[in-house]
Amino acid sequence: MRLLSGNLLKAGLLNLILFTGIFYLLQNESVYQNTLGQISSNYIRLKVDGVTEIQQIKKPYVSISNGRLQNWDADIYYCIKEKLYVKDDGCYSEVRGAFFPLFPLLWKVSQLNSIGISILNYFLFILSLAILVQLLYKGGAKEKLLIYALLVVLPGTVIFYIPYTESLFLFTMTLAFAGHSQNNYRLYFIAVFGMAMLRPATLFILLAIFTVDSLCFLSHRNLSFAVRNFLKKSIPFFLGLVVAILIQYASSGSFTTMIDAQKYWAGSIGLFHHISDWSKEGFGMNAFSVFFIAIPSLAFVIYSILKRKIFSRYYSETIQRNENADSYFFLISIFYLAGILIFIFLTAGGNLHSFFRFTMSSPAFYIVALFTLNHLPVANKRLGSILFIIPLILLTVFLTQTGYGDGRFTFSFVGMHLSIITFMFLYFYNHLKRSVQWVLASILILLCVIWNTYLFNIFLCEGWIFT
């Protein structure tokens, strides 16, 4: 296992080298104009009559710098790193309270600059994914390496290259899963305690645990066991949240800093009337995440609740036997993904921006993906076809009926198409010869890496892809 882990980490580091090499090549005017510049353009911020506009222009990639990495949420985390939650007239003081303190505290303690913390984030990403592949996937070493190499480069993994919280979210949930599966409550406690101090979305994990445990209780009807079990798992969530609030209070002087920040964010309860997004690039990947990840998760949740008698043994054994930790975390993760879909559906007003970040770049996705891939070879042979064809049909209908982001086969939608092809490959690669598997996988890896460099450059240029 140690050798396998080393091979997986080497694959992750090779991806970083490939990513960096391609990015620097595309900074060259001649290379860019004769390759990616033939089919795409980049974004630039300009001031027109005193108003800042984002325009598309054919220009090479910009250089990577600490300043350019401090965009969007990364800049807010940098402000918390420097000032915590002190109320002043600048540095996002009104909205800082909506961001939890663990990541900026790690950034501060590590004394790393923006490039350094981004490299640390990437290392946490590839390490966490290596641990999940080893714990969840039961195939051979070569199969694990193939799946790992593809999951590392999926369109949208650019989130793990920047000063955001996704890497630490993945790392803490991975450690929580490892602690639960190995009956190591101390590791589980520490990991969940940290996760609760990381971002408000972790409360969806707690809600998913409560829902799954409630369904288990309906099966085994052991009230004392259910209460003890839920309290044991939920206490580190509440303690982490309390400590996060105390840290905010210590520097802001207010216990309601988190609540006060919410009034500056748009959003309200209600159904949407039209579909929108911040960009065509983001729209394509967000639409993919809705139909290939979130809606199938919601469908599974609804089916399992309606057919509770069929799943009664599954739920009861999952909750009571440590060897079924993978099934238990699969359930938590799939309920989490379904919950995110419902929340966005009710509060975003039809704007899909950043949805792939909340789903496809979450630890829940990787757990569900690995659990599903692990069971495809022994499940009904039609399962892979159902998981691919039905979402593809629904996505196609959605795109034909939605006016936003016309030109579905332009470069802006390459991320969506690469995601579709990669999922198709993962569902059906077992039917291919080993040599064919690696040839196709290598092509997909190269194309996905190029796409991720494209998104990374947009982030450096403050393009509207994700917050």
C-alpha positions as CSV (number, residue, x, y, z in Angstrom):
1,M,0.0,0.0,0.0
2,R,2.9,2.4,0.8
3,L,4.3,1.8,-2.7
4,L,0.9,2.4,-4.3
5,S,0.4,5.6,-2.4
6,G,3.8,6.8,-3.6
7,N,2.9,6.0,-7.2
8,L,-0.4,7.9,-6.9
9,L,1.4,10.9,-5.4
10,K,4.0,10.8,-8.1
11,A,1.1,10.9,-10.7
12,G,-0.3,14.0,-8.9
13,L,3.1,15.7,-9.0
14,L,3.6,14.9,-12.7
15,N,0.2,16.5,-13.4
16,L,1.4,19.7,-11.6
17,I,4.6,19.7,-13.7
18,L,2.6,19.2,-16.9
19,F,0.1,21.9,-15.9
20,T,2.9,24.4,-15.1
21,G,4.8,23.6,-18.3
22,I,1.8,24.1,-20.5
23,F,0.8,27.3,-18.6
24,Y,4.3,28.8,-19.1
25,L,4.4,27.8,-22.8
26,L,1.1,29.6,-23.4
27,Q,2.6,32.8,-21.9
28,N,4.7,33.0,-25.1
29,E,3.0,35.1,-27.8
30,S,4.1,32.9,-30.7
31,V,3.1,29.6,-29.0
32,Y,-0.2,30.9,-27.8
33,Q,-1.2,32.5,-31.2
34,N,-0.3,29.3,-33.1
35,T,-2.1,26.9,-30.7
36,L,-4.8,27.9,-28.2
37,G,-5.2,31.4,-29.7
38,Q,-6.5,29.8,-32.9
39,I,-9.7,28.5,-31.1
40,S,-10.1,30.6,-27.9
41,S,-9.6,34.0,-26.3
42,N,-8.8,35.2,-22.8
43,Y,-10.4,37.8,-20.5
44,I,-9.1,41.1,-19.5
45,R,-10.4,43.9,-17.2
46,L,-10.5,47.3,-18.7
47,K,-11.9,50.7,-17.6
48,V,-14.2,52.2,-20.1
49,D,-15.5,55.7,-19.3
50,G,-14.7,55.0,-15.6
51,V,-16.5,51.7,-15.5
52,T,-14.7,48.4,-15.2
53,E,-15.6,45.9,-17.9
54,I,-14.5,42.4,-18.6
55,Q,-13.7,41.9,-22.3
56,Q,-12.5,38.9,-24.3
57,I,-9.2,39.4,-26.2
58,K,-6.7,37.1,-27.9
59,K,-3.6,37.5,-25.7
60,P,-1.2,35.0,-24.1
61,Y,-1.5,33.8,-20.6
62,V,-0.4,36.3,-17.9
63,S,2.4,35.6,-15.4
64,I,1.7,33.9,-12.1
65,S,2.2,36.2,-9.2
66,N,1.1,36.6,-5.5
67,G,-1.1,39.6,-6.3
68,R,-2.9,37.9,-9.2
69,L,-3.7,34.8,-7.0
70,Q,-5.5,37.1,-4.5
71,N,-8.7,37.4,-6.4
72,W,-12.3,36.9,-5.4
73,D,-12.6,34.8,-2.3
74,A,-8.9,34.4,-2.1
75,D,-8.5,38.1,-1.4
76,I,-11.1,37.9,1.4
77,Y,-9.2,35.0,3.0
78,Y,-6.0,37.1,2.7
79,C,-7.7,39.9,4.5
80,I,-8.8,37.6,7.3
81,K,-5.2,36.3,7.5
82,E,-4.0,39.8,7.9
83,K,-6.7,41.4,10.1
84,L,-8.9,38.6,11.3
85,Y,-12.4,40.0,11.7
86,V,-11.5,43.5,12.9
87,K,-14.2,46.0,11.7
88,D,-12.7,48.8,9.7
89,D,-13.5,50.7,6.5
90,G,-11.7,48.4,4.1
91,C,-10.5,44.9,3.2
92,Y,-14.0,43.4,2.8
93,S,-14.8,44.2,6.5
94,E,-18.6,43.9,5.8
95,V,-18.5,40.4,4.4
96,R,-15.4,38.8,6.2
97,G,-17.7,37.3,8.8
98,A,-19.3,35.0,6.2
99,F,-15.9,33.3,5.9
100,F,-14.7,30.8,8.5
101,P,-11.3,31.2,10.1
102,L,-9.4,27.8,9.7
103,F,-7.9,28.3,6.3
104,P,-6.7,31.9,6.8
105,L,-5.3,30.9,10.2
106,L,-3.4,28.1,8.5
107,W,-2.2,30.6,5.9
108,K,-1.0,32.9,8.6
109,V,0.7,30.3,10.7
110,S,2.5,28.7,7.7
111,Q,3.9,32.2,6.7
112,L,3.5,31.2,3.1
113,N,2.8,33.7,0.4
114,S,-0.1,33.3,-2.1
115,I,1.9,31.0,-4.4
116,G,3.1,28.9,-1.5
117,I,-0.4,28.4,0.0
118,S,-1.6,27.4,-3.5
119,I,1.1,24.8,-3.8
120,L,0.2,23.5,-0.3
121,N,-3.5,23.3,-1.4
122,Y,-2.6,21.3,-4.4
123,F,-0.5,18.9,-2.3
124,L,-3.4,18.4,0.1
125,F,-5.6,17.7,-2.8
126,I,-3.5,15.0,-4.4
127,L,-2.8,13.5,-1.0
128,S,-6.4,13.4,0.0
129,L,-7.5,11.8,-3.3
130,A,-4.7,9.2,-3.0
131,I,-6.0,8.2,0.4
132,L,-9.6,8.0,-0.8
133,V,-8.6,5.9,-3.8
134,Q,-6.8,3.5,-1.6
135,L,-9.6,3.2,1.0
136,L,-12.6,3.2,-1.3
137,Y,-11.6,1.6,-4.6
138,K,-11.0,-2.2,-4.5
139,G,-9.5,-2.7,-7.9
140,G,-5.8,-3.5,-8.7
141,A,-2.9,-1.1,-8.5
142,K,-3.0,-0.2,-12.2
143,E,-6.8,0.4,-12.1
144,K,-6.3,2.7,-9.1
145,L,-3.6,4.6,-10.8
146,L,-5.7,5.1,-14.0
147,I,-8.7,6.3,-12.0
148,Y,-6.6,8.6,-9.8
149,A,-4.9,10.1,-12.8
150,L,-8.2,11.0,-14.4
151,L,-9.9,12.3,-11.2
152,V,-6.9,14.6,-10.5
153,V,-7.3,16.4,-13.8
154,L,-11.1,16.6,-14.1
155,P,-12.3,19.9,-15.5
156,G,-12.8,22.2,-12.5
157,T,-10.0,20.8,-10.4
158,V,-8.4,24.2,-11.0
159,I,-10.2,25.1,-7.7
160,F,-7.5,23.1,-5.9
161,Y,-4.7,25.2,-7.4
162,I,-5.7,28.5,-5.8
163,P,-6.0,30.0,-2.2
164,Y,-9.5,28.6,-1.6
165,T,-10.8,26.2,1.1
166,E,-11.7,23.2,-1.2
167,S,-8.4,21.4,-0.6
168,L,-8.7,21.7,3.2
169,F,-12.3,20.7,3.0
170,L,-11.4,17.5,1.0
171,F,-8.5,16.8,3.4
172,T,-10.5,17.1,6.6
173,M,-13.4,15.0,5.3
174,T,-10.9,12.4,4.0
175,L,-9.4,12.1,7.5
176,A,-12.9,11.9,9.0
177,F,-13.7,9.0,6.7
178,A,-10.3,7.3,7.5
179,G,-11.0,7.8,11.3
180,H,-14.5,6.4,11.0
181,S,-13.5,3.4,8.9
182,Q,-10.6,2.5,11.2
183,N,-12.7,3.0,14.4
184,N,-10.3,5.9,15.4
185,Y,-12.6,8.4,17.0
186,R,-9.8,10.7,18.0
187,L,-8.8,11.2,14.3
188,Y,-12.5,11.6,13.3
189,F,-13.0,14.2,16.1
190,I,-10.0,16.3,15.1
191,A,-10.9,16.1,11.4
192,V,-14.5,17.1,11.9
193,F,-13.7,19.8,14.4
194,G,-11.4,21.3,11.8
195,M,-14.0,20.9,9.0
196,A,-16.6,22.8,11.0
197,M,-14.2,25.7,11.3
198,L,-13.6,25.8,7.6
199,R,-16.8,26.9,5.8
200,P,-20.5,27.2,6.4
201,A,-21.2,24.4,3.8
202,T,-20.0,21.8,6.3
203,L,-23.3,22.3,8.1
204,F,-24.8,20.4,5.1
205,I,-22.6,17.5,6.0
206,L,-24.0,17.5,9.5
207,L,-27.5,17.7,8.1
208,A,-26.8,14.8,5.9
209,I,-25.5,12.8,8.8
210,F,-28.7,13.6,10.8
211,T,-30.9,12.5,7.8
212,V,-29.0,9.2,7.2
213,D,-29.0,8.4,10.9
214,S,-32.8,9.1,11.1
215,L,-33.4,6.7,8.2
216,C,-31.3,4.2,10.0
217,F,-33.3,4.6,13.2
218,L,-36.5,4.0,11.3
219,S,-35.0,0.6,10.4
220,H,-33.4,-0.6,13.7
221,R,-35.7,1.3,16.1
222,N,-33.0,1.5,18.7
223,L,-33.5,5.0,20.1
224,S,-30.7,5.0,22.7
225,F,-28.2,3.7,20.2
226,A,-29.3,6.3,17.6
227,V,-29.1,9.2,20.0
228,R,-25.6,8.2,21.3
229,N,-24.3,7.5,17.8
230,F,-25.5,10.9,16.4
231,L,-24.2,12.9,19.4
232,K,-20.9,11.2,19.1
233,K,-20.5,12.2,15.5
234,S,-22.1,15.7,15.8
235,I,-20.3,17.0,18.9
236,P,-17.1,18.0,17.0
237,F,-19.3,19.9,14.5
238,F,-20.9,22.0,17.2
239,L,-17.6,22.5,19.0
240,G,-15.8,23.6,15.8
241,L,-18.7,26.1,15.0
242,V,-18.5,27.5,18.6
243,V,-14.7,28.0,18.3
244,A,-15.2,29.7,14.9
245,I,-17.7,32.1,16.4
246,L,-15.4,32.8,19.4
247,I,-12.5,33.6,17.1
248,Q,-14.7,36.1,15.2
249,Y,-15.9,37.6,18.5
250,A,-12.3,37.9,19.8
251,S,-11.4,40.3,16.9
252,S,-14.7,41.9,16.0
253,G,-16.3,42.2,19.4
254,S,-19.6,40.7,18.2
255,F,-21.1,37.3,18.4
256,T,-23.2,38.0,15.4
257,T,-20.4,38.7,12.9
258,M,-21.3,35.7,10.8
259,I,-25.0,36.6,10.7
260,D,-24.4,40.3,10.1
261,A,-22.3,39.5,7.0
262,Q,-25.2,37.7,5.3
263,K,-27.2,40.8,4.5
264,Y,-24.5,41.8,2.0
265,W,-25.1,38.7,-0.1
266,A,-27.8,38.5,-2.7
267,G,-30.2,35.6,-2.5
268,S,-33.7,34.8,-1.2
269,I,-36.1,31.9,-1.0
270,G,-38.1,31.4,-4.1
271,L,-38.3,29.5,-7.4
272,F,-36.3,30.8,-10.4
273,H,-37.9,32.2,-13.6
274,H,-34.9,32.0,-15.9
275,I,-31.4,30.4,-16.1
276,S,-28.3,32.5,-16.0
277,D,-24.6,32.4,-15.1
278,W,-21.5,34.5,-15.0
279,S,-19.9,33.0,-18.1
280,K,-20.4,30.4,-20.8
281,E,-17.4,28.5,-19.5
282,G,-18.9,28.3,-16.0
283,F,-22.4,27.6,-17.4
284,G,-21.3,24.5,-19.3
285,M,-19.5,22.9,-16.3
286,N,-22.3,24.0,-13.9
287,A,-25.0,22.4,-16.2
288,F,-22.9,19.2,-16.4
289,S,-22.7,19.1,-12.6
290,V,-26.5,19.6,-12.2
291,F,-27.4,16.7,-14.6
292,F,-24.6,14.2,-14.1
293,I,-24.0,14.7,-10.4
294,A,-26.6,16.6,-8.4
295,I,-29.9,15.3,-10.1
296,P,-28.7,11.6,-10.0
297,S,-27.9,12.1,-6.3
298,L,-31.3,13.6,-5.6
299,A,-33.0,10.7,-7.6
300,F,-31.1,8.2,-5.4
301,V,-32.1,10.0,-2.2
302,I,-35.8,10.1,-3.2
303,Y,-35.8,6.5,-4.3
304,S,-34.1,5.3,-1.1
305,I,-36.6,7.1,1.0
306,L,-39.7,5.9,-0.9
307,K,-38.3,2.3,-0.9
308,R,-37.2,2.4,2.7
309,K,-38.2,-1.2,3.3
310,I,-35.8,-2.3,0.5
311,F,-33.0,-0.3,2.0
312,S,-33.8,-1.1,5.7
313,R,-31.1,-3.7,6.0
314,Y,-28.7,-1.5,4.0
315,Y,-29.2,1.5,6.3
316,S,-29.2,-0.5,9.6
317,E,-26.0,-2.4,8.7
318,T,-24.3,0.7,7.4
319,I,-24.8,2.6,10.7
320,Q,-23.8,-0.3,13.0
321,R,-20.8,-2.0,11.3
322,N,-17.5,-0.2,10.9
323,E,-16.6,-2.3,7.9
324,N,-19.4,-0.5,6.1
325,A,-17.9,2.9,6.6
326,D,-17.6,3.4,2.9
327,S,-21.3,2.8,2.4
328,Y,-22.1,5.2,5.3
329,F,-20.0,8.0,3.9
330,F,-21.4,7.3,0.4
331,L,-24.9,8.0,1.8
332,I,-23.7,11.1,3.7
333,S,-22.1,12.4,0.5
334,I,-25.0,11.7,-1.8
335,F,-27.4,13.3,0.6
336,Y,-25.0,16.3,0.8
337,L,-25.0,16.7,-3.0
338,A,-28.8,16.4,-3.2
339,G,-29.1,19.0,-0.4
340,I,-26.8,21.5,-2.3
341,L,-29.0,21.1,-5.4
342,I,-32.2,21.8,-3.4
343,F,-30.5,24.8,-1.6
344,I,-29.3,26.4,-4.9
345,F,-32.6,25.7,-6.6
346,L,-34.5,27.5,-3.9
347,T,-32.1,30.4,-3.3
348,A,-30.0,31.3,-6.4
349,G,-32.9,32.6,-8.5
350,G,-31.8,30.4,-11.5
351,N,-28.2,31.7,-11.5
352,L,-25.9,28.6,-11.6
353,H,-22.6,30.3,-11.0
354,S,-20.0,28.3,-9.0
355,F,-22.3,25.2,-8.8
356,F,-19.5,22.9,-10.1
357,R,-17.3,24.3,-7.3
358,F,-19.8,23.3,-4.7
359,T,-20.4,19.8,-6.2
360,M,-17.8,18.5,-8.5
361,S,-15.0,20.1,-6.5
362,S,-16.3,18.8,-3.1
363,P,-15.2,15.7,-1.1
364,A,-18.7,14.4,-1.4
365,F,-18.3,14.0,-5.2
366,Y,-15.0,12.1,-4.9
367,I,-16.5,9.7,-2.3
368,V,-19.6,9.1,-4.4
369,A,-17.6,8.7,-7.6
370,L,-15.1,6.2,-6.2
371,F,-17.9,4.2,-4.4
372,T,-19.9,4.1,-7.7
373,L,-16.9,3.1,-9.8
374,N,-16.0,0.4,-7.3
375,H,-19.4,-1.2,-7.6
376,L,-19.9,-0.9,-11.4
377,P,-18.0,-4.1,-12.3
378,V,-20.2,-6.2,-9.9
379,A,-23.5,-4.4,-10.5
380,N,-26.0,-4.8,-13.3
381,K,-24.2,-4.3,-16.6
382,R,-26.7,-1.7,-17.6
383,L,-26.0,0.5,-14.6
384,G,-23.1,2.3,-16.4
385,S,-25.4,3.0,-19.4
386,I,-28.2,4.3,-17.2
387,L,-25.8,6.6,-15.3
388,F,-24.5,8.0,-18.5
389,I,-27.3,8.0,-21.0
390,I,-30.2,9.4,-18.9
391,P,-28.2,12.4,-17.6
392,L,-26.9,13.0,-21.1
393,I,-30.4,13.1,-22.5
394,L,-31.6,15.5,-19.8
395,L,-28.6,17.8,-20.2
396,T,-29.2,17.9,-24.0
397,V,-32.8,18.8,-23.6
398,F,-31.9,21.4,-21.0
399,L,-29.3,23.0,-23.3
400,T,-31.7,23.1,-26.3
401,Q,-34.4,24.7,-24.2
402,T,-32.2,27.3,-22.5
403,G,-31.2,30.5,-24.2
404,Y,-28.2,31.4,-22.0
405,G,-24.8,30.7,-23.5
406,D,-25.5,30.0,-27.1
407,G,-23.0,28.1,-29.2
408,R,-22.7,24.8,-27.4
409,F,-19.8,23.7,-29.5
410,T,-17.6,26.7,-29.0
411,F,-14.4,26.6,-27.0
412,S,-16.3,28.0,-23.9
413,F,-18.1,24.6,-23.6
414,V,-15.0,22.4,-23.9
415,G,-15.0,21.9,-20.1
416,M,-18.5,20.5,-20.3
417,H,-17.7,18.2,-23.2
418,L,-14.5,16.9,-21.6
419,S,-16.4,16.2,-18.4
420,I,-19.0,14.2,-20.4
421,I,-16.3,12.2,-22.3
422,T,-14.3,11.5,-19.1
423,F,-17.4,10.2,-17.3
424,M,-18.2,8.0,-20.2
425,F,-14.6,6.6,-20.2
426,L,-14.8,6.0,-16.4
427,Y,-18.1,4.1,-16.7
428,F,-17.0,1.9,-19.6
429,Y,-13.2,1.6,-19.5
430,N,-13.4,-1.9,-18.2
431,H,-14.7,-3.0,-21.6
432,L,-11.5,-1.8,-23.3
433,K,-8.0,-3.4,-23.6
434,R,-5.4,-2.2,-21.2
435,S,-3.3,-0.5,-23.9
436,V,-6.4,1.3,-25.3
437,Q,-7.4,2.4,-21.8
438,W,-4.1,4.2,-21.3
439,V,-3.9,5.7,-24.8
440,L,-7.4,7.2,-24.4
441,A,-6.8,8.3,-20.8
442,S,-3.5,10.0,-21.8
443,I,-5.4,12.1,-24.4
444,L,-8.1,13.0,-22.0
445,I,-5.5,14.0,-19.3
446,L,-3.7,16.3,-21.7
447,L,-6.9,18.0,-22.9
448,C,-8.2,18.4,-19.3
449,V,-4.9,19.9,-18.2
450,I,-5.0,22.4,-21.0
451,W,-8.6,23.3,-20.1
452,N,-7.6,23.8,-16.4
453,T,-4.7,26.1,-17.4
454,Y,-7.3,28.1,-19.4
455,L,-9.6,28.5,-16.3
456,F,-6.6,29.2,-14.1
457,N,-5.5,32.1,-16.4
458,I,-9.1,33.5,-16.3
459,F,-8.9,33.4,-12.5
460,L,-5.6,35.3,-12.6
461,C,-7.3,37.9,-14.9
462,E,-10.3,38.3,-12.5
463,G,-12.6,36.7,-15.1
464,W,-16.1,35.8,-14.0
465,I,-15.9,32.0,-13.7
466,F,-16.4,31.3,-10.0
467,T,-16.3,33.3,-6.8
